[in-house]
């Protein structure tokens, strides 16, 4: 197992690091979060010009057909500045779903528009229960001739308010979860932003008698959950990468603060309790980051990685939560304020946990896989 980056990957990491540091300092992160759109259109187009939206997609659709590790690098660097954008919802949750289960016509229509930065998409999956299991998808899809009529409410739909298209998970009568492509501007769709602790661009999406054609289905009828699970495994790894990047930034910012902030005439970094906090933060970061690179390597090698993806997401959830909490404690009361950069990380740690499955969900997945297959 070789986890060394190639020279091209090192160049990509350097370019991404410089881009996010220059284009999106923390003051701009705050400004973007306060806008109704929740993202910066100019930066979205710049990312497309750099080719990042098309990094992992096949050349046949205008992409670069790069490896999964390359995409992971972008997410890790993105996490260091908490860059707010529809990159995850559009490229990962929806783009990979289309690539995984879409028809050739759907791929040719939608993927080039995503790659060019002309289309933002959102996955409407979670409902009132907040369950990530198939049973949690209860939205009705009523058959009406060669069309389907969708009724129900979806919650925590990232970037729905700026999307041109939605992928909606619903149940046709007598069938399992099925994925439907829906135009966000269709009559009967009502989108409302939801306030969250992390100032995420998440929405409630209500569908009332929304009629869609039969050819809007992604994959087979009743086969939507399998597609979601396949994409979510990759998404979990990429969200872990974002949290690992954020954790590293937390540690670096807190170490600098501990050297500068004085109490009783000495830097607080000289106190044993602060040293122990910092040591434990670093240990958790190292475990999560090394595990991240291992699982990303497994994806690129075509190995079974679903169990490891869930274990990694749970590990990164807990690591980022611990690191951001200790970072705020070391900063003191100012750390909880929105004006303090470290406070942004503390808020994001909670919201990131629930993207692509919370800790308990992934613990259960790991246990289910262990009982089914054992330890390989």
C-alpha angles and dihedrals in degrees: 000000000000113000096173115121119240119239089257091053091049089053090049091050091049092048092048093047092052093044096053094041092051102037101037117033115169094266089060091046088059092047093050092048090056094055122095091237095051094213141065112250092199092056092045090057092045090055090051090051088054088054097240097129088057098040098111101029124099120267089240089074097040098272132126099237092223124165127272090249089063092056090046089056091057092052094047091052091044090056093058091068098028087237108200113219142124090252096115097042094045105035101031111024096037107017094051090043090057091045091048100046111003127114119250089255091053092049094049092047101044111024097061090051091051091048093051091050092244098116131052117192136188134203113226105199116124121081138182096302093053089221121156092201125098090253089064091068106085105145111134122244106187118198113236111176107295091343137073127225116212125208129173147063131281123197135205093017105171115228096352090138092063098034128115093197136025130205104213124194111214140150124247111209111282093006141093129255113312130190120232129189108225130182107237090222095055115128112263096038118117119184122192127177116240121216113236136178091247096049087241120173094245127147147191111237118199119191118195117183092330108175120208131175122253092246090063090079117110110216124341124334106267092016099094098103093057089054091048091051093050092051094041091058089060091040091054090056092049093048088050088054091053090050092047090053091048091048091053091051090050092054094047093048093046094047089053091049093048090055094049104037112084130201124178088002098303135085111269088234086076092067116098096227091055090048091051091048091051093046092052091047091054093047092054091046093051093050093049096043095049091046089049094057091046094053093044088053090051090054092052091047092055093242126147103269106158096107091046091047091056093045090049094050091050090047093049092046091055095041095051092045092051094044095048092046093051090045091056091047091053091050090050126212094337088063092072094056123099089232091063113084092217090059090064090062093048090056095044093052091070097044095045090055091068098049109102093358135329125251096268091050092054094044087057092048091051091050093047091052093046092052091048100044110007125222114322 
